[in-house]
């Protein structure tokens, strides 16, 4: 029997984070920003992970 390691919370979590980024972008630019416009930007957000615990 194979174990199921799928996680049903991944897709809604990604969508939630992207929605937050969309709102932040619109607030910073003080204008309406579309989902497609945000995704075309393909911005990278990097952060330090040293010291994070699992």
mmCIF entry with sequence, helices, sheets and N, C-alpha, C, O atoms, coordinates in Angstrom:
data_MODEL
# 
_entry.id   MODEL 
# 
_entity.id                         1 
_entity.type                       polymer 
_entity.pdbx_number_of_molecules   1 
# 
_entity_poly.entity_id                      1 
_entity_poly.type                           'polypeptide(L)' 
_entity_poly.nstd_linkage                   no 
_entity_poly.nstd_monomer                   no 
_entity_poly.pdbx_seq_one_letter_code       
;(UNK)(UNK)(UNK)(UNK)(UNK)(UNK)(UNK)(UNK)(UNK)(UNK)(UNK)(UNK)(UNK)(UNK)(UNK)(UNK)
(UNK)(UNK)(UNK)(UNK)(UNK)(UNK)(UNK)(UNK)(UNK)(UNK)(UNK)(UNK)(UNK)(UNK)(UNK)(UNK)
(UNK)(UNK)(UNK)(UNK)(UNK)(UNK)(UNK)(UNK)(UNK)(UNK)(UNK)(UNK)(UNK)(UNK)(UNK)(UNK)
(UNK)(UNK)(UNK)(UNK)(UNK)(UNK)
;
_entity_poly.pdbx_seq_one_letter_code_can   XXXXXXXXXXXXXXXXXXXXXXXXXXXXXXXXXXXXXXXXXXXXXXXXXXXXXX 
_entity_poly.pdbx_strand_id                 A 
# 
loop_
_entity_poly_seq.entity_id 
_entity_poly_seq.num 
_entity_poly_seq.mon_id 
_entity_poly_seq.hetero 
1 1  UNK n 
1 2  UNK n 
1 3  UNK n 
1 4  UNK n 
1 5  UNK n 
1 6  UNK n 
1 7  UNK n 
1 8  UNK n 
1 9  UNK n 
1 10 UNK n 
1 11 UNK n 
1 12 UNK n 
1 13 UNK n 
1 14 UNK n 
1 15 UNK n 
1 16 UNK n 
1 17 UNK n 
1 18 UNK n 
1 19 UNK n 
1 20 UNK n 
1 21 UNK n 
1 22 UNK n 
1 23 UNK n 
1 24 UNK n 
1 25 UNK n 
1 26 UNK n 
1 27 UNK n 
1 28 UNK n 
1 29 UNK n 
1 30 UNK n 
1 31 UNK n 
1 32 UNK n 
1 33 UNK n 
1 34 UNK n 
1 35 UNK n 
1 36 UNK n 
1 37 UNK n 
1 38 UNK n 
1 39 UNK n 
1 40 UNK n 
1 41 UNK n 
1 42 UNK n 
1 43 UNK n 
1 44 UNK n 
1 45 UNK n 
1 46 UNK n 
1 47 UNK n 
1 48 UNK n 
1 49 UNK n 
1 50 UNK n 
1 51 UNK n 
1 52 UNK n 
1 53 UNK n 
1 54 UNK n 
# 
_struct_asym.id          A 
_struct_asym.entity_id   1 
# 
loop_
_struct_conf.conf_type_id 
_struct_conf.id 
_struct_conf.pdbx_PDB_helix_id 
_struct_conf.beg_label_comp_id 
_struct_conf.beg_label_asym_id 
_struct_conf.beg_label_seq_id 
_struct_conf.pdbx_beg_PDB_ins_code 
_struct_conf.end_label_comp_id 
_struct_conf.end_label_asym_id 
_struct_conf.end_label_seq_id 
_struct_conf.pdbx_end_PDB_ins_code 
_struct_conf.beg_auth_comp_id 
_struct_conf.beg_auth_asym_id 
_struct_conf.beg_auth_seq_id 
_struct_conf.end_auth_comp_id 
_struct_conf.end_auth_asym_id 
_struct_conf.end_auth_seq_id 
_struct_conf.pdbx_PDB_helix_class 
_struct_conf.details 
_struct_conf.pdbx_PDB_helix_length 
HELX_P HELX_P1 AA1 UNK A 9  ? UNK A 29 ? UNK A 9  UNK A 29 1 ? 21 
HELX_P HELX_P2 AA2 UNK A 35 ? UNK A 41 ? UNK A 35 UNK A 41 1 ? 7  
# 
_struct_conf_type.id          HELX_P 
_struct_conf_type.criteria    ? 
_struct_conf_type.reference   ? 
# 
loop_
_atom_site.group_PDB 
_atom_site.id 
_atom_site.type_symbol 
_atom_site.label_atom_id 
_atom_site.label_alt_id 
_atom_site.label_comp_id 
_atom_site.label_asym_id 
_atom_site.label_entity_id 
_atom_site.label_seq_id 
_atom_site.pdbx_PDB_ins_code 
_atom_site.Cartn_x 
_atom_site.Cartn_y 
_atom_site.Cartn_z 
_atom_site.occupancy 
_atom_site.B_iso_or_equiv 
_atom_site.pdbx_formal_charge 
_atom_site.auth_seq_id 
_atom_site.auth_comp_id 
_atom_site.auth_asym_id 
_atom_site.auth_atom_id 
_atom_site.pdbx_PDB_model_num 
ATOM 1   N N  . UNK A 1 1  ? 0.840  -1.189 0.000   1.00 0.00 ? 1  UNK A N  1 
ATOM 2   C CA . UNK A 1 1  ? 0.000  0.000  0.000   1.00 0.00 ? 1  UNK A CA 1 
ATOM 3   C C  . UNK A 1 1  ? 0.881  1.246  0.000   1.00 0.00 ? 1  UNK A C  1 
ATOM 4   O O  . UNK A 1 1  ? 1.797  1.360  0.814   1.00 0.00 ? 1  UNK A O  1 
ATOM 5   N N  . UNK A 1 2  ? 0.606  2.180  -0.911  1.00 0.00 ? 2  UNK A N  1 
ATOM 6   C CA . UNK A 1 2  ? 1.378  3.414  -0.995  1.00 0.00 ? 2  UNK A CA 1 
ATOM 7   C C  . UNK A 1 2  ? 0.796  4.472  -0.064  1.00 0.00 ? 2  UNK A C  1 
ATOM 8   O O  . UNK A 1 2  ? -0.418 4.598  0.091   1.00 0.00 ? 2  UNK A O  1 
ATOM 9   N N  . UNK A 1 3  ? 1.695  5.218  0.541   1.00 0.00 ? 3  UNK A N  1 
ATOM 10  C CA . UNK A 1 3  ? 1.264  6.315  1.418   1.00 0.00 ? 3  UNK A CA 1 
ATOM 11  C C  . UNK A 1 3  ? 0.876  7.525  0.578   1.00 0.00 ? 3  UNK A C  1 
ATOM 12  O O  . UNK A 1 3  ? 1.458  7.768  -0.479  1.00 0.00 ? 3  UNK A O  1 
ATOM 13  N N  . UNK A 1 4  ? -0.090 8.267  1.045   1.00 0.00 ? 4  UNK A N  1 
ATOM 14  C CA . UNK A 1 4  ? -0.546 9.479  0.357   1.00 0.00 ? 4  UNK A CA 1 
ATOM 15  C C  . UNK A 1 4  ? 0.036  10.689 1.074   1.00 0.00 ? 4  UNK A C  1 
ATOM 16  O O  . UNK A 1 4  ? -0.351 10.990 2.203   1.00 0.00 ? 4  UNK A O  1 
ATOM 17  N N  . UNK A 1 5  ? 0.978  11.393 0.414   1.00 0.00 ? 5  UNK A N  1 
ATOM 18  C CA . UNK A 1 5  ? 1.619  12.554 1.015   1.00 0.00 ? 5  UNK A CA 1 
ATOM 19  C C  . UNK A 1 5  ? 1.077  13.871 0.465   1.00 0.00 ? 5  UNK A C  1 
ATOM 20  O O  . UNK A 1 5  ? 1.659  14.932 0.692   1.00 0.00 ? 5  UNK A O  1 
ATOM 21  N N  . UNK A 1 6  ? -0.017 13.801 -0.242  1.00 0.00 ? 6  UNK A N  1 
ATOM 22  C CA . UNK A 1 6  ? -0.590 15.029 -0.794  1.00 0.00 ? 6  UNK A CA 1 
ATOM 23  C C  . UNK A 1 6  ? -1.092 15.926 0.340   1.00 0.00 ? 6  UNK A C  1 
ATOM 24  O O  . UNK A 1 6  ? -1.437 15.454 1.424   1.00 0.00 ? 6  UNK A O  1 
ATOM 25  N N  . UNK A 1 7  ? -1.122 17.201 0.064   1.00 0.00 ? 7  UNK A N  1 
ATOM 26  C CA . UNK A 1 7  ? -1.550 18.169 1.071   1.00 0.00 ? 7  UNK A CA 1 
ATOM 27  C C  . UNK A 1 7  ? -2.594 19.079 0.439   1.00 0.00 ? 7  UNK A C  1 
ATOM 28  O O  . UNK A 1 7  ? -2.266 19.922 -0.396  1.00 0.00 ? 7  UNK A O  1 
ATOM 29  N N  . UNK A 1 8  ? -3.824 18.911 0.829   1.00 0.00 ? 8  UNK A N  1 
ATOM 30  C CA . UNK A 1 8  ? -4.933 19.663 0.229   1.00 0.00 ? 8  UNK A CA 1 
ATOM 31  C C  . UNK A 1 8  ? -4.900 21.148 0.577   1.00 0.00 ? 8  UNK A C  1 
ATOM 32  O O  . UNK A 1 8  ? -5.639 21.933 -0.017  1.00 0.00 ? 8  UNK A O  1 
ATOM 33  N N  . UNK A 1 9  ? -4.063 21.542 1.518   1.00 0.00 ? 9  UNK A N  1 
ATOM 34  C CA . UNK A 1 9  ? -4.021 22.963 1.910   1.00 0.00 ? 9  UNK A CA 1 
ATOM 35  C C  . UNK A 1 9  ? -3.048 23.784 1.073   1.00 0.00 ? 9  UNK A C  1 
ATOM 36  O O  . UNK A 1 9  ? -3.011 25.007 1.204   1.00 0.00 ? 9  UNK A O  1 
ATOM 37  N N  . UNK A 1 10 ? -2.262 23.143 0.221   1.00 0.00 ? 10 UNK A N  1 
ATOM 38  C CA . UNK A 1 10 ? -1.248 23.874 -0.551  1.00 0.00 ? 10 UNK A CA 1 
ATOM 39  C C  . UNK A 1 10 ? -1.882 24.877 -1.503  1.00 0.00 ? 10 UNK A C  1 
ATOM 40  O O  . UNK A 1 10 ? -1.532 26.056 -1.461  1.00 0.00 ? 10 UNK A O  1 
ATOM 41  N N  . UNK A 1 11 ? -2.793 24.454 -2.350  1.00 0.00 ? 11 UNK A N  1 
ATOM 42  C CA . UNK A 1 11 ? -3.400 25.362 -3.343  1.00 0.00 ? 11 UNK A CA 1 
ATOM 43  C C  . UNK A 1 11 ? -4.094 26.551 -2.685  1.00 0.00 ? 11 UNK A C  1 
ATOM 44  O O  . UNK A 1 11 ? -3.856 27.681 -3.109  1.00 0.00 ? 11 UNK A O  1 
ATOM 45  N N  . UNK A 1 12 ? -4.946 26.357 -1.665  1.00 0.00 ? 12 UNK A N  1 
ATOM 46  C CA . UNK A 1 12 ? -5.573 27.518 -1.039  1.00 0.00 ? 12 UNK A CA 1 
ATOM 47  C C  . UNK A 1 12 ? -4.558 28.432 -0.344  1.00 0.00 ? 12 UNK A C  1 
ATOM 48  O O  . UNK A 1 12 ? -4.751 29.646 -0.296  1.00 0.00 ? 12 UNK A O  1 
ATOM 49  N N  . UNK A 1 13 ? -3.493 27.860 0.187   1.00 0.00 ? 13 UNK A N  1 
ATOM 50  C CA . UNK A 1 13 ? -2.468 28.673 0.846   1.00 0.00 ? 13 UNK A CA 1 
ATOM 51  C C  . UNK A 1 13 ? -1.720 29.538 -0.167  1.00 0.00 ? 13 UNK A C  1 
ATOM 52  O O  . UNK A 1 13 ? -1.456 30.711 0.094   1.00 0.00 ? 13 UNK A O  1 
ATOM 53  N N  . UNK A 1 14 ? -1.384 28.972 -1.302  1.00 0.00 ? 14 UNK A N  1 
ATOM 54  C CA . UNK A 1 14 ? -0.713 29.738 -2.359  1.00 0.00 ? 14 UNK A CA 1 
ATOM 55  C C  . UNK A 1 14 ? -1.626 30.854 -2.856  1.00 0.00 ? 14 UNK A C  1 
ATOM 56  O O  . UNK A 1 14 ? -1.183 31.989 -3.033  1.00 0.00 ? 14 UNK A O  1 
ATOM 57  N N  . UNK A 1 15 ? -2.888 30.536 -3.079  1.00 0.00 ? 15 UNK A N  1 
ATOM 58  C CA . UNK A 1 15 ? -3.852 31.533 -3.538  1.00 0.00 ? 15 UNK A CA 1 
ATOM 59  C C  . UNK A 1 15 ? -3.980 32.671 -2.518  1.00 0.00 ? 15 UNK A C  1 
ATOM 60  O O  . UNK A 1 15 ? -4.042 33.842 -2.894  1.00 0.00 ? 15 UNK A O  1 
ATOM 61  N N  . UNK A 1 16 ? -4.018 32.328 -1.255  1.00 0.00 ? 16 UNK A N  1 
ATOM 62  C CA . UNK A 1 16 ? -4.122 33.318 -0.186  1.00 0.00 ? 16 UNK A CA 1 
ATOM 63  C C  . UNK A 1 16 ? -2.914 34.246 -0.172  1.00 0.00 ? 16 UNK A C  1 
ATOM 64  O O  . UNK A 1 16 ? -3.064 35.460 -0.029  1.00 0.00 ? 16 UNK A O  1 
ATOM 65  N N  . UNK A 1 17 ? -1.729 33.687 -0.317  1.00 0.00 ? 17 UNK A N  1 
ATOM 66  C CA . UNK A 1 17 ? -0.513 34.499 -0.330  1.00 0.00 ? 17 UNK A CA 1 
ATOM 67  C C  . UNK A 1 17 ? -0.467 35.409 -1.549  1.00 0.00 ? 17 UNK A C  1 
ATOM 68  O O  . UNK A 1 17 ? -0.086 36.575 -1.442  1.00 0.00 ? 17 UNK A O  1 
ATOM 69  N N  . UNK A 1 18 ? -0.853 34.884 -2.704  1.00 0.00 ? 18 UNK A N  1 
ATOM 70  C CA . UNK A 1 18 ? -0.866 35.715 -3.907  1.00 0.00 ? 18 UNK A CA 1 
ATOM 71  C C  . UNK A 1 18 ? -1.889 36.851 -3.791  1.00 0.00 ? 18 UNK A C  1 
ATOM 72  O O  . UNK A 1 18 ? -1.651 37.954 -4.282  1.00 0.00 ? 18 UNK A O  1 
ATOM 73  N N  . UNK A 1 19 ? -3.012 36.583 -3.151  1.00 0.00 ? 19 UNK A N  1 
ATOM 74  C CA . UNK A 1 19 ? -4.021 37.618 -2.941  1.00 0.00 ? 19 UNK A CA 1 
ATOM 75  C C  . UNK A 1 19 ? -3.467 38.726 -2.053  1.00 0.00 ? 19 UNK A C  1 
ATOM 76  O O  . UNK A 1 19 ? -3.725 39.905 -2.293  1.00 0.00 ? 19 UNK A O  1 
ATOM 77  N N  . UNK A 1 20 ? -2.715 38.351 -1.040  1.00 0.00 ? 20 UNK A N  1 
ATOM 78  C CA . UNK A 1 20 ? -2.084 39.331 -0.158  1.00 0.00 ? 20 UNK A CA 1 
ATOM 79  C C  . UNK A 1 20 ? -1.076 40.176 -0.920  1.00 0.00 ? 20 UNK A C  1 
ATOM 80  O O  . UNK A 1 20 ? -1.028 41.394 -0.747  1.00 0.00 ? 20 UNK A O  1 
ATOM 81  N N  . UNK A 1 21 ? -0.273 39.539 -1.762  1.00 0.00 ? 21 UNK A N  1 
ATOM 82  C CA . UNK A 1 21 ? 0.705  40.268 -2.573  1.00 0.00 ? 21 UNK A CA 1 
ATOM 83  C C  . UNK A 1 21 ? -0.008 41.228 -3.525  1.00 0.00 ? 21 UNK A C  1 
ATOM 84  O O  . UNK A 1 21 ? 0.445  42.355 -3.721  1.00 0.00 ? 21 UNK A O  1 
ATOM 85  N N  . UNK A 1 22 ? -1.115 40.789 -4.114  1.00 0.00 ? 22 UNK A N  1 
ATOM 86  C CA . UNK A 1 22 ? -1.892 41.646 -5.009  1.00 0.00 ? 22 UNK A CA 1 
ATOM 87  C C  . UNK A 1 22 ? -2.384 42.890 -4.261  1.00 0.00 ? 22 UNK A C  1 
ATOM 88  O O  . UNK A 1 22 ? -2.287 44.004 -4.776  1.00 0.00 ? 22 UNK A O  1 
ATOM 89  N N  . UNK A 1 23 ? -2.905 42.702 -3.062  1.00 0.00 ? 23 UNK A N  1 
ATOM 90  C CA . UNK A 1 23 ? -3.376 43.834 -2.270  1.00 0.00 ? 23 UNK A CA 1 
ATOM 91  C C  . UNK A 1 23 ? -2.256 44.775 -1.899  1.00 0.00 ? 23 UNK A C  1 
ATOM 92  O O  . UNK A 1 23 ? -2.431 45.994 -1.932  1.00 0.00 ? 23 UNK A O  1 
ATOM 93  N N  . UNK A 1 24 ? -1.115 44.234 -1.547  1.00 0.00 ? 24 UNK A N  1 
ATOM 94  C CA . UNK A 1 24 ? 0.051  45.056 -1.196  1.00 0.00 ? 24 UNK A CA 1 
ATOM 95  C C  . UNK A 1 24 ? 0.497  45.883 -2.395  1.00 0.00 ? 24 UNK A C  1 
ATOM 96  O O  . UNK A 1 24 ? 0.762  47.078 -2.265  1.00 0.00 ? 24 UNK A O  1 
ATOM 97  N N  . UNK A 1 25 ? 0.580  45.259 -3.544  1.00 0.00 ? 25 UNK A N  1 
ATOM 98  C CA . UNK A 1 25 ? 0.992  45.945 -4.763  1.00 0.00 ? 25 UNK A CA 1 
ATOM 99  C C  . UNK A 1 25 ? 0.026  47.078 -5.097  1.00 0.00 ? 25 UNK A C  1 
ATOM 100 O O  . UNK A 1 25 ? 0.455  48.184 -5.425  1.00 0.00 ? 25 UNK A O  1 
ATOM 101 N N  . UNK A 1 26 ? -1.251 46.812 -5.016  1.00 0.00 ? 26 UNK A N  1 
ATOM 102 C CA . UNK A 1 26 ? -2.254 47.841 -5.307  1.00 0.00 ? 26 UNK A CA 1 
ATOM 103 C C  . UNK A 1 26 ? -2.152 48.997 -4.310  1.00 0.00 ? 26 UNK A C  1 
ATOM 104 O O  . UNK A 1 26 ? -2.282 50.160 -4.694  1.00 0.00 ? 26 UNK A O  1 
ATOM 105 N N  . UNK A 1 27 ? -1.922 48.686 -3.043  1.00 0.00 ? 27 UNK A N  1 
ATOM 106 C CA . UNK A 1 27 ? -1.801 49.734 -2.025  1.00 0.00 ? 27 UNK A CA 1 
ATOM 107 C C  . UNK A 1 27 ? -0.553 50.573 -2.261  1.00 0.00 ? 27 UNK A C  1 
ATOM 108 O O  . UNK A 1 27 ? -0.611 51.800 -2.183  1.00 0.00 ? 27 UNK A O  1 
ATOM 109 N N  . UNK A 1 28 ? 0.568  49.934 -2.547  1.00 0.00 ? 28 UNK A N  1 
ATOM 110 C CA . UNK A 1 28 ? 1.810  50.675 -2.783  1.00 0.00 ? 28 UNK A CA 1 
ATOM 111 C C  . UNK A 1 28 ? 1.724  51.555 -4.019  1.00 0.00 ? 28 UNK A C  1 
ATOM 112 O O  . UNK A 1 28 ? 2.250  52.669 -4.030  1.00 0.00 ? 28 UNK A O  1 
ATOM 113 N N  . UNK A 1 29 ? 1.066  51.063 -5.058  1.00 0.00 ? 29 UNK A N  1 
ATOM 114 C CA . UNK A 1 29 ? 0.960  51.834 -6.301  1.00 0.00 ? 29 UNK A CA 1 
ATOM 115 C C  . UNK A 1 29 ? -0.271 52.734 -6.326  1.00 0.00 ? 29 UNK A C  1 
ATOM 116 O O  . UNK A 1 29 ? -0.442 53.531 -7.248  1.00 0.00 ? 29 UNK A O  1 
ATOM 117 N N  . UNK A 1 30 ? -1.125 52.609 -5.318  1.00 0.00 ? 30 UNK A N  1 
ATOM 118 C CA . UNK A 1 30 ? -2.343 53.417 -5.173  1.00 0.00 ? 30 UNK A CA 1 
ATOM 119 C C  . UNK A 1 30 ? -3.204 53.390 -6.437  1.00 0.00 ? 30 UNK A C  1 
ATOM 120 O O  . UNK A 1 30 ? -3.652 54.418 -6.944  1.00 0.00 ? 30 UNK A O  1 
ATOM 121 N N  . UNK A 1 31 ? -3.412 52.154 -6.922  1.00 0.00 ? 31 UNK A N  1 
ATOM 122 C CA . UNK A 1 31 ? -4.255 51.962 -8.099  1.00 0.00 ? 31 UNK A CA 1 
ATOM 123 C C  . UNK A 1 31 ? -4.733 50.524 -8.136  1.00 0.00 ? 31 UNK A C  1 
ATOM 124 O O  . UNK A 1 31 ? -4.238 49.677 -7.393  1.00 0.00 ? 31 UNK A O  1 
ATOM 125 N N  . UNK A 1 32 ? -5.691 50.252 -8.998  1.00 0.00 ? 32 UNK A N  1 
ATOM 126 C CA . UNK A 1 32 ? -6.163 48.885 -9.167  1.00 0.00 ? 32 UNK A CA 1 
ATOM 127 C C  . UNK A 1 32 ? -5.134 48.092 -9.975  1.00 0.00 ? 32 UNK A C  1 
ATOM 128 O O  . UNK A 1 32 ? -4.646 48.562 -11.003 1.00 0.00 ? 32 UNK A O  1 
ATOM 129 N N  . UNK A 1 33 ? -4.817 46.916 -9.512  1.00 0.00 ? 33 UNK A N  1 
ATOM 130 C CA . UNK A 1 33 ? -3.871 46.043 -10.194 1.00 0.00 ? 33 UNK A CA 1 
ATOM 131 C C  . UNK A 1 33 ? -4.596 44.732 -10.478 1.00 0.00 ? 33 UNK A C  1 
ATOM 132 O O  . UNK A 1 33 ? -5.267 44.190 -9.600  1.00 0.00 ? 33 UNK A O  1 
ATOM 133 N N  . UNK A 1 34 ? -4.463 44.225 -11.690 1.00 0.00 ? 34 UNK A N  1 
ATOM 134 C CA . UNK A 1 34 ? -5.129 42.968 -12.029 1.00 0.00 ? 34 UNK A CA 1 
ATOM 135 C C  . UNK A 1 34 ? -4.250 41.783 -11.650 1.00 0.00 ? 34 UNK A C  1 
ATOM 136 O O  . UNK A 1 34 ? -3.034 41.904 -11.505 1.00 0.00 ? 34 UNK A O  1 
ATOM 137 N N  . UNK A 1 35 ? -4.895 40.649 -11.495 1.00 0.00 ? 35 UNK A N  1 
ATOM 138 C CA . UNK A 1 35 ? -4.184 39.407 -11.195 1.00 0.00 ? 35 UNK A CA 1 
ATOM 139 C C  . UNK A 1 35 ? -3.159 39.110 -12.291 1.00 0.00 ? 35 UNK A C  1 
ATOM 140 O O  . UNK A 1 35 ? -2.011 38.775 -12.000 1.00 0.00 ? 35 UNK A O  1 
ATOM 141 N N  . UNK A 1 36 ? -3.581 39.236 -13.553 1.00 0.00 ? 36 UNK A N  1 
ATOM 142 C CA . UNK A 1 36 ? -2.674 38.951 -14.677 1.00 0.00 ? 36 UNK A CA 1 
ATOM 143 C C  . UNK A 1 36 ? -1.467 39.879 -14.667 1.00 0.00 ? 36 UNK A C  1 
ATOM 144 O O  . UNK A 1 36 ? -0.346 39.442 -14.927 1.00 0.00 ? 36 UNK A O  1 
ATOM 145 N N  . UNK A 1 37 ? -1.687 41.147 -14.372 1.00 0.00 ? 37 UNK A N  1 
ATOM 146 C CA . UNK A 1 37 ? -0.589 42.116 -14.322 1.00 0.00 ? 37 UNK A CA 1 
ATOM 147 C C  . UNK A 1 37 ? 0.413  41.713 -13.240 1.00 0.00 ? 37 UNK A C  1 
ATOM 148 O O  . UNK A 1 37 ? 1.623  41.745 -13.466 1.00 0.00 ? 37 UNK A O  1 
ATOM 149 N N  . UNK A 1 38 ? -0.085 41.342 -12.084 1.00 0.00 ? 38 UNK A N  1 
ATOM 150 C CA . UNK A 1 38 ? 0.795  40.936 -10.992 1.00 0.00 ? 38 UNK A CA 1 
ATOM 151 C C  . UNK A 1 38 ? 1.594  39.697 -11.382 1.00 0.00 ? 38 UNK A C  1 
ATOM 152 O O  . UNK A 1 38 ? 2.799  39.633 -11.137 1.00 0.00 ? 38 UNK A O  1 
ATOM 153 N N  . UNK A 1 39 ? 0.939  38.724 -11.981 1.00 0.00 ? 39 UNK A N  1 
ATOM 154 C CA . UNK A 1 39 ? 1.627  37.487 -12.341 1.00 0.00 ? 39 UNK A CA 1 
ATOM 155 C C  . UNK A 1 39 ? 2.659  37.692 -13.446 1.00 0.00 ? 39 UNK A C  1 
ATOM 156 O O  . UNK A 1 39 ? 3.688  37.017 -13.461 1.00 0.00 ? 39 UNK A O  1 
ATOM 157 N N  . UNK A 1 40 ? 2.398  38.613 -14.366 1.00 0.00 ? 40 UNK A N  1 
ATOM 158 C CA . UNK A 1 40 ? 3.367  38.907 -15.439 1.00 0.00 ? 40 UNK A CA 1 
ATOM 159 C C  . UNK A 1 40 ? 4.656  39.501 -14.887 1.00 0.00 ? 40 UNK A C  1 
ATOM 160 O O  . UNK A 1 40 ? 5.724  39.316 -15.471 1.00 0.00 ? 40 UNK A O  1 
ATOM 161 N N  . UNK A 1 41 ? 4.565  40.206 -13.778 1.00 0.00 ? 41 UNK A N  1 
ATOM 162 C CA . UNK A 1 41 ? 5.762  40.815 -13.193 1.00 0.00 ? 41 UNK A CA 1 
ATOM 163 C C  . UNK A 1 41 ? 6.775  39.767 -12.754 1.00 0.00 ? 41 UNK A C  1 
ATOM 164 O O  . UNK A 1 41 ? 7.983  39.992 -12.828 1.00 0.00 ? 41 UNK A O  1 
ATOM 165 N N  . UNK A 1 42 ? 6.286  38.640 -12.303 1.00 0.00 ? 42 UNK A N  1 
ATOM 166 C CA . UNK A 1 42 ? 7.154  37.530 -11.872 1.00 0.00 ? 42 UNK A CA 1 
ATOM 167 C C  . UNK A 1 42 ? 8.240  38.020 -10.913 1.00 0.00 ? 42 UNK A C  1 
ATOM 168 O O  . UNK A 1 42 ? 9.403  37.638 -11.039 1.00 0.00 ? 42 UNK A O  1 
ATOM 169 N N  . UNK A 1 43 ? 7.855  38.865 -9.954  1.00 0.00 ? 43 UNK A N  1 
ATOM 170 C CA . UNK A 1 43 ? 8.822  39.376 -8.986  1.00 0.00 ? 43 UNK A CA 1 
ATOM 171 C C  . UNK A 1 43 ? 9.259  38.266 -8.044  1.00 0.00 ? 43 UNK A C  1 
ATOM 172 O O  . UNK A 1 43 ? 8.488  37.361 -7.725  1.00 0.00 ? 43 UNK A O  1 
ATOM 173 N N  . UNK A 1 44 ? 10.488 38.352 -7.612  1.00 0.00 ? 44 UNK A N  1 
ATOM 174 C CA . UNK A 1 44 ? 11.023 37.386 -6.653  1.00 0.00 ? 44 UNK A CA 1 
ATOM 175 C C  . UNK A 1 44 ? 11.095 38.053 -5.298  1.00 0.00 ? 44 UNK A C  1 
ATOM 176 O O  . UNK A 1 44 ? 11.586 39.175 -5.168  1.00 0.00 ? 44 UNK A O  1 
ATOM 177 N N  . UNK A 1 45 ? 10.608 37.365 -4.305  1.00 0.00 ? 45 UNK A N  1 
ATOM 178 C CA . UNK A 1 45 ? 10.674 37.838 -2.922  1.00 0.00 ? 45 UNK A CA 1 
ATOM 179 C C  . UNK A 1 45 ? 11.551 36.862 -2.159  1.00 0.00 ? 45 UNK A C  1 
ATOM 180 O O  . UNK A 1 45 ? 11.153 35.723 -1.917  1.00 0.00 ? 45 UNK A O  1 
ATOM 181 N N  . UNK A 1 46 ? 12.729 37.298 -1.785  1.00 0.00 ? 46 UNK A N  1 
ATOM 182 C CA . UNK A 1 46 ? 13.643 36.416 -1.089  1.00 0.00 ? 46 UNK A CA 1 
ATOM 183 C C  . UNK A 1 46 ? 13.758 36.857 0.367   1.00 0.00 ? 46 UNK A C  1 
ATOM 184 O O  . UNK A 1 46 ? 13.680 38.044 0.681   1.00 0.00 ? 46 UNK A O  1 
ATOM 185 N N  . UNK A 1 47 ? 13.940 35.902 1.223   1.00 0.00 ? 47 UNK A N  1 
ATOM 186 C CA . UNK A 1 47 ? 14.100 36.195 2.640   1.00 0.00 ? 47 UNK A CA 1 
ATOM 187 C C  . UNK A 1 47 ? 15.075 35.199 3.246   1.00 0.00 ? 47 UNK A C  1 
ATOM 188 O O  . UNK A 1 47 ? 15.285 34.098 2.738   1.00 0.00 ? 47 UNK A O  1 
ATOM 189 N N  . UNK A 1 48 ? 15.650 35.625 4.332   1.00 0.00 ? 48 UNK A N  1 
ATOM 190 C CA . UNK A 1 48 ? 16.622 34.774 5.017   1.00 0.00 ? 48 UNK A CA 1 
ATOM 191 C C  . UNK A 1 48 ? 15.902 33.687 5.796   1.00 0.00 ? 48 UNK A C  1 
ATOM 192 O O  . UNK A 1 48 ? 14.915 33.948 6.485   1.00 0.00 ? 48 UNK A O  1 
ATOM 193 N N  . UNK A 1 49 ? 16.401 32.483 5.680   1.00 0.00 ? 49 UNK A N  1 
ATOM 194 C CA . UNK A 1 49 ? 15.775 31.361 6.376   1.00 0.00 ? 49 UNK A CA 1 
ATOM 195 C C  . UNK A 1 49 ? 16.654 30.804 7.503   1.00 0.00 ? 49 UNK A C  1 
ATOM 196 O O  . UNK A 1 49 ? 16.285 29.830 8.160   1.00 0.00 ? 49 UNK A O  1 
ATOM 197 N N  . UNK A 1 50 ? 17.801 31.422 7.719   1.00 0.00 ? 50 UNK A N  1 
ATOM 198 C CA . UNK A 1 50 ? 18.650 30.940 8.807   1.00 0.00 ? 50 UNK A CA 1 
ATOM 199 C C  . UNK A 1 50 ? 17.912 31.087 10.135  1.00 0.00 ? 50 UNK A C  1 
ATOM 200 O O  . UNK A 1 50 ? 17.259 32.100 10.384  1.00 0.00 ? 50 UNK A O  1 
ATOM 201 N N  . UNK A 1 51 ? 18.018 30.101 10.954  1.00 0.00 ? 51 UNK A N  1 
ATOM 202 C CA . UNK A 1 51 ? 17.409 30.150 12.265  1.00 0.00 ? 51 UNK A CA 1 
ATOM 203 C C  . UNK A 1 51 ? 15.966 29.675 12.328  1.00 0.00 ? 51 UNK A C  1 
ATOM 204 O O  . UNK A 1 51 ? 15.414 29.525 13.418  1.00 0.00 ? 51 UNK A O  1 
ATOM 205 N N  . UNK A 1 52 ? 15.343 29.435 11.169  1.00 0.00 ? 52 UNK A N  1 
ATOM 206 C CA . UNK A 1 52 ? 13.987 28.903 11.188  1.00 0.00 ? 52 UNK A CA 1 
ATOM 207 C C  . UNK A 1 52 ? 14.000 27.451 11.622  1.00 0.00 ? 52 UNK A C  1 
ATOM 208 O O  . UNK A 1 52 ? 14.896 26.691 11.254  1.00 0.00 ? 52 UNK A O  1 
ATOM 209 N N  . UNK A 1 53 ? 13.030 27.079 12.385  1.00 0.00 ? 53 UNK A N  1 
ATOM 210 C CA . UNK A 1 53 ? 12.949 25.701 12.860  1.00 0.00 ? 53 UNK A CA 1 
ATOM 211 C C  . UNK A 1 53 ? 11.779 25.010 12.208  1.00 0.00 ? 53 UNK A C  1 
ATOM 212 O O  . UNK A 1 53 ? 10.735 25.623 11.988  1.00 0.00 ? 53 UNK A O  1 
ATOM 213 N N  . UNK A 1 54 ? 11.938 23.756 11.901  1.00 0.00 ? 54 UNK A N  1 
ATOM 214 C CA . UNK A 1 54 ? 10.847 22.964 11.328  1.00 0.00 ? 54 UNK A CA 1 
ATOM 215 C C  . UNK A 1 54 ? 10.033 22.324 12.403  1.00 0.00 ? 54 UNK A C  1 
ATOM 216 O O  . UNK A 1 54 ? 9.069  21.617 12.110  1.00 0.00 ? 54 UNK A O  1 
# 
